[in-house]
Amino acid sequence: KGLPPKKEVKLFLPLSPMQADWYRRVLLRDLSGLESSKAGGTAIHNVVMHLRKVCNHPYLFEGAEPGPPFVEGEHLVTNCGKLVVVDKLLKRLKAAGHRVLLFTTMA
């Protein structure tokens, strides 16, 4: 039995509260908590790159994730808007008996 035809759906999702906070920080160039440069200060060299990181997951920034110790848990999902939707969608599809093949990139 082959795979059914590919079905692509694009969703535009809101940011989680943590993502919105980090997004605002990047836009306002509030550099506290963002990546440090070698000179001891902080710098944002490419604002668009950092905004994409925020949209992918705020834990991609040094110091955003609570810890150490770093622990796995629901906070990994709840702090990222798209993971909240993927989590709900996968639970619903599994309950209905569907099989899912998911491809994703950090782009």
Contacts in CASP RR format, 6 or more apart in sequence:
PFRMAT RR
TARGET T0000
AUTHOR 0000-0000-0000
METHOD contacts of the structure
MODEL  1
KGLPPKKEVKLFLPLSPMQADWYRRVLLRDLSGLESSKAGGTAIHNVVMH
LRKVCNHPYLFEGAEPGPPFVEGEHLVTNCGKLVVVDKLLKRLKAAGHRV
LLFTTMA
3 101 0 8 1.000
11 85 0 8 1.000
13 81 0 8 1.000
13 82 0 8 1.000
13 85 0 8 1.000
14 81 0 8 1.000
15 23 0 8 1.000
15 54 0 8 1.000
15 55 0 8 1.000
15 81 0 8 1.000
16 58 0 8 1.000
16 78 0 8 1.000
16 79 0 8 1.000
16 80 0 8 1.000
16 81 0 8 1.000
16 84 0 8 1.000
18 58 0 8 1.000
18 64 0 8 1.000
18 79 0 8 1.000
19 54 0 8 1.000
19 55 0 8 1.000
19 58 0 8 1.000
19 79 0 8 1.000
19 80 0 8 1.000
19 81 0 8 1.000
21 58 0 8 1.000
22 54 0 8 1.000
22 58 0 8 1.000
22 61 0 8 1.000
22 64 0 8 1.000
23 51 0 8 1.000
23 54 0 8 1.000
23 55 0 8 1.000
24 30 0 8 1.000
25 32 0 8 1.000
25 33 0 8 1.000
25 34 0 8 1.000
26 34 0 8 1.000
26 44 0 8 1.000
26 47 0 8 1.000
26 50 0 8 1.000
26 51 0 8 1.000
26 54 0 8 1.000
27 47 0 8 1.000
27 51 0 8 1.000
29 44 0 8 1.000
29 47 0 8 1.000
31 41 0 8 1.000
31 42 0 8 1.000
31 43 0 8 1.000
31 44 0 8 1.000
32 42 0 8 1.000
33 42 0 8 1.000
33 61 0 8 1.000
33 62 0 8 1.000
33 63 0 8 1.000
33 64 0 8 1.000
34 42 0 8 1.000
34 44 0 8 1.000
34 50 0 8 1.000
34 61 0 8 1.000
34 62 0 8 1.000
35 42 0 8 1.000
35 43 0 8 1.000
35 61 0 8 1.000
35 62 0 8 1.000
36 42 0 8 1.000
36 62 0 8 1.000
37 43 0 8 1.000
44 50 0 8 1.000
50 61 0 8 1.000
52 107 0 8 1.000
53 60 0 8 1.000
53 61 0 8 1.000
54 60 0 8 1.000
54 61 0 8 1.000
55 82 0 8 1.000
56 80 0 8 1.000
56 106 0 8 1.000
57 79 0 8 1.000
57 80 0 8 1.000
57 83 0 8 1.000
58 64 0 8 1.000
58 79 0 8 1.000
58 80 0 8 1.000
59 65 0 8 1.000
59 76 0 8 1.000
59 79 0 8 1.000
59 80 0 8 1.000
66 75 0 8 1.000
76 83 0 8 1.000
77 83 0 8 1.000
77 84 0 8 1.000
77 87 0 8 1.000
78 84 0 8 1.000
86 102 0 8 1.000
90 100 0 8 1.000
93 100 0 8 1.000
94 100 0 8 1.000
END
